[in-house]
């Protein structure tokens, strides 16, 4: 009996040792010692790749604080477990979930279930907060709103396009109120309102609950073409980017406009992307000037700037992780980067998306709905590149079936579905049905 217990100890020791090596490698990457980390990973055969994490430092800190009181440490660890589980369920968090096994389907497994067409290039797309509606905008100045359940029903009937009108048709609204290209779309967080921006320098709000309404009920006019918009999570305010370097903050109800009182805080080039943080503490912006800026959502002041975030290339998109700890960015250098806001550092670079040196057009990088994968369309091949969000390992490519560059890509907030909008006039709705056991 003693002999069996003795033989069992080395097996447990190896398991714990491998886990400790992974923590050490993650800490080395987090601290910027990538070469040392790669050497150690090769020696101990760390598979899959480790992602940057300060978890080892945090564990050591906790251990030192409670070293003299083992009972207290045990109680505190048991109290932290529910919090840890909750954080893992809220998306990417490299402090806690460094070795999580992905449960969501890989993006390469999605299928096109519906295609809608405009008369000109399709340039903008959006999902409603509940994931039940999508909107597409075009250079022909039109906007379509489609029902997701109806698209899935059509797919089951093998009707993949919107050529036939009729009862149960997925396109529930077609809106005409802009005079030029629709550049950006966003649904209101808690009302049946769709916001749109356009090259005609107008921002418009549409009430899509009224089936007969084709025109906006509110218009905000600017002197520059609108490039990007983002609602405050409560819906009362909105930030807007234009071809001007100056960011506008609007009160949606009174249409009062605010700008930062410090001119030096502004970008020096046109704004390309803007997003509110889910907890409404900050918003983030990117620009053709190559910088990413973090703004205090209350004072409207810039609190951090990542200069030359993509080594001088234009920054095309920025978006927050759900917990607000990270910003995901993409640039015309065809690189996608994950930035940690607490340390103002780039933690992970997702590489291999571009088959050419630089992109000609802007597009977006995004998380899937569980933040387990990062997605980015390759302009040259019109394929979708995907990576494990935590360790940047490449996933299988997905041919997107478009005959032109992908100008907008958005993922459903709560299901395995995404939308691609292309210069080939079409928007494709992609979906992955969860099978039993998945």
N, C-alpha and C positions, 0 to 999 in steps of 0.2 A: 504494500500500500504506500509506504514511504517512497519506494522507488518510482511509482507512477507520478506522485506529486512532484518529485524532484525533476522528472523528465518534462513535466508540464511547464515548469517555470521558465526555461529558456524560450519556449514557444511564445509565451505571453511577453517576454522581454523583447523579442524581435519585433513583435507587433507594435509595442509601445515605442521602441527605438525608431522604427520607420516613421511613426507619426511625429516623433520629436524631430527627426531629420527634415520632414516636410515643413514643420513650423520654423526651423532654422533657415531653410531655403527661402521660405516666404518672407521672413524678416530681412534677410539679406537683399532680396529684390526690392522690398519696401524702402530700405535704406540706401538704395542706389548701387549696391555692389553686385551688379548683374553677372559679371564675369566669374566672380567667386561662387555665386549661386549656381551658375551653369556647370562649373567644375564639380561642385559637390553633388548636384543632381545627377550628373553622369556617373559619379563614383558609387552612389547609393541606389542608382536606378529608380529615381523618383518618377513614377508613371501613374496617372497623367501628370502633365506639367503643373508646377505650383504657381499660384498667383500671388501678387504682392499683398502682404498683410502684416499688421502690427500686433497680431493676436498673441505671439510669444511674449512680446514686451508687456502686454496687458496682463497675461497670466503670471509673469514674474512679479509684476507690481502688486497684483492682488495677493500672491503668495507671501511676499515680504511684509505686506501690511498686516496679514493675519497669521504670521508664522508662529507667534507665541500662544495662539488660541485656536487649537485644532477644532474644537467643537463649534466655535463661532464661524470658522471658515467653512465647515461642513454645512451649517445652517444657511450661510449666505449663498453657497453654491447651489443648494436646492432651491433657494428663492430666485436665483438668476435663471434657472432652466426655463420656466414658462416665458420669461421675457425674451430669452434667446430664441425659443421656438416662434414667438410672435414676430420677431424681427426677420427670421428666415422667411416667414410667409409673406413679408412685405416687399420682397424684391432683393436686389443685390446689396450685400453688406459684407465687404471683405474683412471686417473685424470679427465676424462671427461665422460666416458660411464658406470657408475656404475650400472645403472638400465635399460640397453638396452634389449629389447625383442629380442630373437634370431629369425632370419629370415631364416637361412640356415636349411636344413633338418638334423635331428639327425643322427649320424652315424649308429645307429641301423636300420635305414630305407633303407640302401644301399643294393643292390643285386649283386651277382656275375653275370657278363655278359660275361666273357670270361676267359678261363684257358689255359695257355701255359705250356709245360713241358720240362724239361731238362733231361739229362741222369743221373745226380747226383743232389745233394742238390742245391737248388736255394738260393743264399746268398746275392744278391745285386739288387737294383732296383732304378730307377730314372725317373722323368718326365722332358720333355723338358720345357723351360721357357714359351712357349705358350700353354702348356697342350695338344698338338696334338700328341705327341709321348711318348712312354714309352720304357725303356730298362731294361733287366733283365740279370744278370750274375750268373754263376754257378760254382760249384766245378769241373765240367767237362771241365772247362777253356773256355767255349763258352759264347758268348754274343748275345742276340736277341734284335732287335729293332722292335717295333710293332706300327701300326697306330691306334689311338684311334677311329677314325670314322669307320674304317673297322671292329674293334671289335664290335662296337655298331651295325653295319649293320649285322654282323654275329649273334649277339644276337637276332635281329629281325627275322632272318631266323631259329632260334632255333639251331644254330651250335655253341656250347659253347666251343669247343676245337679245337686245331690246327692240327688235325690228317690228314685232307685233304688239300693238296697243290692246288694251282690254282689261277686264276685271281681274284684279290680283296682279296687275303689272307692277314690277319692282320700282319703276320711276313714279314716285308719288307727287313730286312737285318739279316744275321747270320754271326757273325764275329769270326774268329779263329786266334788268334795271341799270346795268353798267353799259358804258359806251365803248370800252376797250377791254383788253385782256384781264380776266380775273386771276389775280396773282396769289391770293391766300384766302383760306376759309377756316372758320372755327365755330363750333357749336357753343352756345351759352351753357354754363355748368349746371343750371337748374331751371331754365325756362325754354319753351319751344321757340327758340330764336337762333337763327344762323347769321353769323357775321361774315362779311366779305370785304376784301380790299382789291383795288384794281389799279391798272396803269392810267385810268382816267382821273386819278388823284382823289377818288372818293372811297370812303368807308361806309358800308351800308348794313343795316339790321333788318332782317326779314322774319316775320312771324309765320312760320310754316304750319301752324295749327289750323290756319284758315286756307281751305283748299282752293278758293277762288282768287286768292291774292297772288299777284305776280310781281308787285313792286314793293320796295322797302318802305317801312314805316318811319325810319329815321336815317338821315344821311349826314355824315361829317365830311366836309370838304377840306382838302389840304392843297398846298401849292406844289407838292411833289408826288410822284407815283407811289402808291402803298406797296410795300414789299413783304411785310409780315405783321401778324397781330397775335395777341395772347390775352385771354380773359383772366382776371383775378379769380381765384377759386370760389369766391362768393358771388362773382358776377357783376359787382357794382362798378368796378374799374377795369380798364383795359390799357395795355401798353401797345404802342404802334411803332413800327420801323418803316422808314421811307428811303428814297434815294438821297435824302439829306442825312448828315451824320448825327443830327440831334434827335434823340428819342422822345416821343410824346407819351404822356400818361393822361388818359381821359377818364373823367367821371361819366359813366355811360348814361346816367339819368339826366344830368344837367348839361352834358356836352362841354363841360369846362376842361380846358387843357392845361397841363402842368409840364414844365421841363426843369431839369436840374439847374439850380441857381449858380452852379460852378461850371463855367464854359469849358474849363480844362478837363473836366470829367468825361466829356463827350468823345465819341469816336471821331476819326478824321476821314472816314469814307462812308459810303452808303451802308445801311443796315441790311444784313442778309437773313438774320433769324433772331427771334426773341421768344422767351418762354418764362412764365411765372413758375416759381417753385411750388410744389403741391401744398406746402404748409403756409404759403403766402408771405414768408419772411423776406424773400428775395425774388428778383427776376434776373435773367442772364441774357446777354446780347452778343451777337457776333457781327463782323463787318468785313467789307472788302479791304479794310486797312490791315487785316491779318490778326486783329486782337479779339480777345474774349473779355467781356466786362461783367462783373457781378455787381448788382445794384441793391441797395436797401429799399425794400418795397414801401416803407413808411416815409423815410426822409427823401427818397428819390435821389440819393447820392451814390456815386460809384464807390464801392468799398474794396474792390480788388480788380486788378487788370492782369491778364495773361498776354503780354506782348509777344508778337511773332509766334503765336500759338502753334501754327503749322509751318514754322520755318519761313515765314514771309508770304506763303500762299494765302489766297483768300480763304476765310473760314465760311463754309457754306451753311452749317447747321449747328445748333446747340440745343440740348434738352437735359432736364434734370432726371436723376433717378427718383423713385417714389419717396425714398426717405430723405431726399434733399442733401445727401452727403456727397454726391458725385454729379459731374456734368459730362455728358457724352458729346463730343464734337466731331465734325468731319470737315475736310478742306479740299481744295482743288489739287492738292498733292496726292489725292486718293488714299489718304490715311485717316483712320478713325482713332480717337484718343479718349481715354477715361481720365478725368481730372478729379483729384481729391481736394475738396474745398478747404478742409481744416488745415492742410499742410501746403496748399497752393502748388501742388505738384501733379505732373502727369504720371499716373501709376501704370497704365497699360497702353500700349500702342498695338492696334489691330492692323496687320499688314497683309499685303498680297492681293488687294482688291483691284488695283489698276494694272491694265496691260499696256498702258502708255504712261509717259512721265507725268503729265498733268491732264486734268479734266477741262473740257471746254464749257460745260454747263454745270449749274448748281444742282445738287440733290441732297438728300438727307441720310444721316445715320440714325438708327433707332434701336430701342430694345423691343423684344417680344413682350407679350403681356405678363410673363412671370419674371422678366429681366434675367433669364438664364442665357439668352442668346443676344448677340449684337448683329444687326443686319445692315447691309449697305449694297446698293446696286452698282455693278461695274458698267461704266458708261460705254466702253468700247465693245463689250460682248453682250450687253443687255442681259447679264446673268446676275443672280442675287448671291452675294457673298455673305457668309455667316460664320460667326465665331462663338465659342464658349465664352460668355461674358467675363468669367472669373480668371481663366488661364490663357485666353486668346488662342486656343487650339482651333484650327480651321475645320469647318464642317463641309459637307457636300454642297456643291454648287446647284442652283436651281435656275433653269432657263425660264426667263420671264415671258417669252413669246411676243415681245413688242418689236416693232420695226423702226424704232427710234429711241433716243435717250429717255431714261426715266426721269421726269422732272419733279415728281412728288411721290413719296411713299410714306404711308402711315399704317400703324398696327392697331388692331382693336385693343381697347383697354382691358378687356376681360375674357377674351376667347382666342382660339387659334385661328385668326383671320387677319389679312392685311389687304391694302389697296395700293395699286400702282397706277400712276397717271403718266402718259407718254406723249411725245411729239407726234406719234402716229395717229392722233385723234382719239385714242381709246383709253379707257380706264378698265382695269381688270380687278375683279374681286377674287381673292384667294382664300381658301378655307381648308382646314384639316379636321375631318371628323374624327372624334375620339372613339377608338374601338374599345371593346370590352377588355379590361386588363391593362389598358394604357393609363 
